[in-house]
């Protein structure tokens, strides 16, 4: 295959994945989009039959020994990991693009362009600044940032699914009215999916779904205090259910419990609950 043919083939494959991701948001009912943190976890999720994947900034940061939400992972590192996840399976992948890796709308636009070059077919831009003194961007700037990301997404040769995130609840600003105001403005700015991580009650989730209808809403499960089922979320009108860093944290939780047993008790019973070598090896062989 010539260079031009390989470029064309990659473009066609990306467009096909983008179409599948868009279709998931347009069909009836909800779907789960789990969050791998590396190529291996992506392959395992694909083998289990999930239809799409979304990256997790926290899961990736933890895997390379860094904290999340503190600017400790660069944009280039994020996209290198995202590309590895994209190439690990044939599933469509949306990325956690954090705050667009910059305060200004132009940074958000460039991040969306880079996401497309990495093979991604969707991504989220959040309104959290990463600064402790002012954790949430002012309203007008936040809307301009989403608008710039949407404008760039619309120039791509495939239907990039742009998610806009209102981060109030994750940063101690328990202000549903402002969260709804922001999500409504992001929808008007053209965001394809709306997302307010930290929603926990059916009443608050229903309010978000109603406020931005008919745009689809993403809700994250796996956070402390949020224990609604797939059926309950679907009944509330939620379209997409992600799990953030909770799969990575579950894996690390098992690791830490096993290491504690070795260190504190000098026993190794944790291995009884570990996935058998042959089983996981066969999943990676596929």
N, C-alpha and C positions, 0 to 999 in steps of 0.2 A: 504494500500500500504506500502510495506516494505521500509526501508531506501534506499536500493540499487535500488529498483524499482522507487522511487521518484527521485533519482539522475539521473537515466537513462531517466525518463520522462522529467526532466528539460533539460537535454542535447539534447534530441530529439527536444523539442520545440525550443530551442535556434538555433539548426541547421536549423530548418524549417524557422525561422525568418530570419536567415542569408541568406538562399537561396532566400527568397523573396526580401531582400534588394539588393542582387547581381543582381537579375533579373530586378529590376527597372533600374539599370544602363546599362543593356544590351539590353533592348527593344528599339524600335524606339521612338523618341520624348523625350521631357523633362518631368520632374515631379517636383512637389513642395514638399519639406520636411520642414514643419513648425517647430518652436522651442518653445515647452512648457518649463516652468520653474519649474513646480511641477506636482504632480500626478493629481490634479484637472484640470489644463490646458491641460494636456495630454489626459484626458478622454474626454474633450470637443472637442478637435481636432479629436480624433478618431471617436466620434459620428458624426462629420461633413463629414466623408468619406475620410480623408487623408490616404495615404497608408503607410507612414513611418514617423518617428519623429526624430528630432535631438535636443539635449539639448543646452541650452545657459548659458555660465558661467556668463554673466552679469545679465541675468534675475534671475538666482538663487541667485547671490550675493545680488542683490537689495532686494529680498524677505526675506533675513535674516539680512537686515540692514547694508550691507557692500559694499564697492566699488569694482569695477571690475579692472582687469589688474594691481593689486598691491600686489598680493600674499596674499590677506586677507582671502581667502577660502582654506582650506587644501584639500589635495587629498582624505583623508578619508571622509570628508564632501561631496565632489563632488560625490564620488561613492555612498554614502548613498542616496543622492538625485537622482542620476541616477537609482539606483535600484528601488526606489519608482516609478519613471516614467516607467521603464520597466514593473513593476508588475501591473501598473494601466490599461494597455491595452494589446491586443495581437499583437500590431504592432511592427515591427522591429525598434530598436532605435540605433542611432549613437550618440556619445557623443563629446562634446567640451572638449578635454583633455588638452587644453591650451598648455603650452610649455613642456608637459610631466612631470611637477612638478619637474623639475631638469635640470641642464645645460648639464649633460653628457649623452651620448647615452644609458648607462645602465639604467638611470632613465626613459627614454622614453620606453625602452623595458619592464621594470617592470610595468609601467603605462598601457601598452597594455595588459599585463597578468591580471592585476587587473580589467581592463575593461571587459575582458571576464568573470571573476569570478562574476562580478556584473550583468551579463546577457545581456550586450551590444553586438551588432553584427557589430559595426563599431565605428570609432572615428577619430578625427583629431589631428594632431601634428603641432604646429605652430613654426615658427623660431623667434618669439619675446622673448627676454630674461626676460622682466619685469623690466629692469634697465633703468633709465632715461638717464644715461651717455652713454650707449651702448645698445640701444633698440633692435637691430637685431643681431642675432648670426653671426659670420664670416661664409663665404660661406662653407668652408670645414667642419667645425663643424656642420653646419646646415644639410649638406648632410649626414654626418655620423649618426646624430640623426634620420633622416628619415630611413636610411638603417637599423638601429638597430630596429626601430619600425616595419618595414616591415618584417624583419627576424623573429621576435617574432610572428607576426601575422600569418606567414606561418606555424608555429608549432601548431597552434590551430586546434581542430578537426572540424572546420567549417570555411567557407570563410569569415573571418573578413574583412570588407571594410575599408582600411586605407587611410585617406585623408591627404595630405600634404599641409600646408598653408604657403604662402609667405606674410609676414605682412608689407612689406615696406610702402604701401600706407596708412595704418592706423597709421603710426608713423612718418608722415611728410617726408618720403623719396620718393618723386614722381619720381621714377626712373624705368620706364617701362622696360628698357633694362636689368637691374639687376633682376627685378622681373621675366622676361621671362627666364633669365639664371637659376635662382633658380628653377623655376617650371620645366624646362626641366631636370635639374639634379635630382629633386625629382622623376620625372617620370622614369628616367633611374635607379634610386635606387629602384624602384618597387612600388611606391605609386599607389594605385588604382584610386584615384580621386585627381585632382589638384584644388587649390582654392587660389585666391588672393583677400581677402576682400578689398573693396574700389574701385574696378573697376566701372566706371560710364558711359563711352562713348561706343557706339557700336564698334568704331574702336579698342579701347583697348581690349574689350572683344573678338572680332574676332581674334586679334593677339594672345591672350592666347590660344584660342581654336585651332588655327592653329599650335602653337608652340608645344603643347603636344599631338596632335592627334596621335593615335586614343583614347587616354585616356580621360575619361569623365571629364568635368569641372563643378565645382560648382560656382555659382554667388549668392551673397547675395543682396537682395533688402530690402528696408526699411531704408536705410541710407540716409542722407541728400544729395540731388543733384543727386540721382539715381532714375529714374522714368520710366524705361523700362517695358513693359508689358510682360506677359507670352509668347504671340505669338512672340513678337520681340526677346526675348531671345532665344526662340526655333529656330527661323529663323537664329540666329547667331551661332547655333550649341551647345548652352549650354545644358547640360544634366540635371543638378540638380539645383534647385532654393531654397535657404534657406532665412530666414528673420531675423536671428540673434536675438537680444533683442528687435526688434521693436514691437512684440506683447505684451511683458511685458511692454514696455514703453508706448504703446497705452493704456493699462489697467491702468497704473499709471497716465497717463495724464488725463483720465476720472475721476479717484479718486481725483487728485489734483484740477481739475476744480470744482468738486462737493464740496470738502472741502473749497475751496476759496469762493464759493457762500454762504455756511453756515456762514463762518467767516466774510466775508466782507459785505454781503447783508442781512443776516438773513433770507434767503429764501431757499426753498427746491425743486425747480422745476427740479433739476437734476434727481430726481427719475422718472420723466416721460420717460426718455430715458434709464433707467435701464432695464435689462432683467427681465421679470416677475419671481417672486419666483417659481411659479409652473412649468414654462418652464425649468429653470435651475435645479431645484430639480429633475425633471423627467429625465434630461440628465444624472445626476449622479446616478439615480436609475438603469439605464440600466446595 
